[in-house]
Amino acid sequence: MMLEWPVPPETANDTPDAQNLAAFLMDLRARGIQDLNLLRALENVPREIFVPHRFADLARRPISLPLRCGQTLPEPWLAARMIEALAPDPAHRVLEIGTGSGYATALLARLSREVLSIERFQSLAIEAEARLARLAVGNAAVVFGDGFALPPNIGLFDRIIVQGLLVEVPENLLALLGEKGLLVAARPVPGSAPGQQIARITRNEVGGLDETPICPSRLQALLPGEARAL
């Protein structure tokens, strides 16, 4: 079952026309996105309110878009592939590291029981929280803070998604995963090959990590600490 939210009247003028929306969904399907609940969320969450106003007419295009603080909103298909790899369901508690605009947060909130999103740029966190409030998203919270220094008392999560490149997977982040939990993040390609790829990470029976490659990516490396100046 998917969560349904009321759409505020003021978003009516932001809704792309049917032709652009159809092309947006067709592109996602052509790129291999198959989960129907995820496609429904992508259809109903208006990406145009998660980008700077001057780029609103490009929001349903298959491209990345710039955000404040030198950050980037990834291409829709990449956001969708990461969420599809995460496989959230309505019983799951999800931790997101790197809120950005809040677009993926809104998608995850439609597919999960609860979402906690951590953003190191205070201005981005404030803006993302306002966008979620505009859409009346009641099961997601955005917190300004360091995603690499989370207190253990925040509890366990069924799923963790990291919106960036993890050169090393922090043990304290893995410690927040519940039983049978999994983590999705960009990771360096193994061996001497350059580049990065989205990977699904799980613990195996001997306590090590298994990584399943999903698709190539070009995400920024995540940095520790809080960017208070921004």
Solvent accessible surface area in square Angstrom, and as a share of the most:
residue,aa,sasa,rsa
1,M,184,0.82
2,M,22,0.10
3,L,62,0.31
4,E,121,0.54
5,W,32,0.11
6,P,97,0.61
7,V,97,0.56
8,P,21,0.13
9,P,119,0.75
10,E,102,0.46
11,T,2,0.01
12,A,70,0.54
13,N,146,0.75
14,D,47,0.25
15,T,85,0.50
16,P,26,0.16
17,D,84,0.44
18,A,83,0.65
19,Q,149,0.66
20,N,72,0.37
21,L,34,0.17
22,A,49,0.38
23,A,57,0.44
24,F,7,0.03
25,L,32,0.16
26,M,134,0.60
27,D,40,0.21
28,L,1,0.01
29,R,134,0.49
30,A,89,0.69
31,R,97,0.35
32,G,35,0.34
33,I,2,0.01
34,Q,142,0.63
35,D,63,0.33
36,L,110,0.55
37,N,64,0.33
38,L,2,0.01
39,L,9,0.05
40,R,104,0.38
41,A,0,0.00
42,L,0,0.00
43,E,70,0.31
44,N,65,0.33
45,V,1,0.00
46,P,16,0.10
47,R,0,0.00
48,E,14,0.06
49,I,14,0.07
50,F,0,0.00
51,V,7,0.04
52,P,27,0.17
53,H,170,0.76
54,R,178,0.65
55,F,41,0.17
56,A,33,0.26
57,D,113,0.59
58,L,51,0.25
59,A,0,0.00
60,R,24,0.09
61,R,131,0.48
62,P,57,0.36
63,I,71,0.36
64,S,47,0.31
65,L,6,0.03
66,P,64,0.40
67,L,20,0.10
68,R,134,0.49
69,C,27,0.16
70,G,60,0.58
71,Q,47,0.21
72,T,63,0.37
73,L,10,0.05
74,P,27,0.17
75,E,34,0.15
76,P,3,0.02
77,W,47,0.16
78,L,6,0.03
79,A,8,0.06
80,A,0,0.00
81,R,58,0.21
82,M,1,0.01
83,I,1,0.01
84,E,50,0.23
85,A,6,0.05
86,L,0,0.00
87,A,53,0.41
88,P,22,0.14
89,D,57,0.30
90,P,64,0.40
91,A,70,0.54
92,H,24,0.11
93,R,44,0.16
94,V,0,0.00
95,L,0,0.00
96,E,0,0.00
97,I,8,0.04
98,G,16,0.15
99,T,6,0.03
100,G,16,0.16
101,S,2,0.01
102,G,0,0.00
103,Y,3,0.01
104,A,11,0.09
105,T,0,0.00
106,A,0,0.00
107,L,0,0.00
108,L,0,0.00
109,A,0,0.00
110,R,9,0.03
111,L,14,0.07
112,S,1,0.01
113,R,124,0.45
114,E,57,0.26
115,V,1,0.01
116,L,25,0.12
117,S,0,0.00
118,I,7,0.03
119,E,6,0.03
120,R,53,0.19
121,F,19,0.08
122,Q,73,0.33
123,S,20,0.13
124,L,3,0.02
125,A,6,0.05
126,I,107,0.54
127,E,43,0.19
128,A,0,0.00
129,E,95,0.43
130,A,62,0.48
131,R,40,0.14
132,L,5,0.03
133,A,73,0.56
134,R,79,0.29
135,L,6,0.03
136,A,47,0.36
137,V,14,0.08
138,G,77,0.74
139,N,30,0.15
140,A,20,0.15
141,A,50,0.38
142,V,13,0.08
143,V,68,0.39
144,F,48,0.20
145,G,9,0.08
146,D,27,0.14
147,G,7,0.07
148,F,45,0.19
149,A,67,0.52
150,L,27,0.13
151,P,64,0.40
152,P,118,0.74
153,N,133,0.68
154,I,37,0.19
155,G,29,0.28
156,L,105,0.52
157,F,2,0.01
158,D,45,0.23
159,R,29,0.11
160,I,0,0.00
161,I,0,0.00
162,V,0,0.00
163,Q,38,0.17
164,G,1,0.01
165,L,29,0.15
166,L,4,0.02
167,V,93,0.53
168,E,133,0.59
169,V,23,0.13
170,P,28,0.18
171,E,110,0.49
172,N,69,0.36
173,L,4,0.02
174,L,7,0.03
175,A,64,0.50
176,L,8,0.04
177,L,24,0.12
178,G,16,0.16
179,E,158,0.71
180,K,181,0.77
181,G,9,0.09
182,L,19,0.09
183,L,0,0.00
184,V,0,0.00
185,A,0,0.00
186,A,0,0.00
187,R,35,0.13
188,P,52,0.33
189,V,42,0.24
190,P,97,0.61
191,G,75,0.72
192,S,120,0.78
193,A,52,0.41
194,P,124,0.78
195,G,54,0.52
196,Q,27,0.12
197,Q,33,0.15
198,I,0,0.00
199,A,0,0.00
200,R,73,0.26
201,I,0,0.00
202,T,45,0.26
203,R,106,0.39
204,N,48,0.24
205,E,180,0.81
206,V,137,0.79
207,G,47,0.45
208,G,28,0.27
209,L,67,0.33
210,D,69,0.36
211,E,69,0.31
212,T,61,0.36
213,P,83,0.52
214,I,35,0.18
215,C,9,0.06
216,P,104,0.65
217,S,10,0.06
218,R,214,0.78
219,L,24,0.12
220,Q,93,0.41
221,A,52,0.40
222,L,37,0.18
223,L,108,0.54
224,P,88,0.55
225,G,26,0.25
226,E,64,0.29
227,A,18,0.14
228,R,173,0.63
229,A,104,0.81
230,L,89,0.44
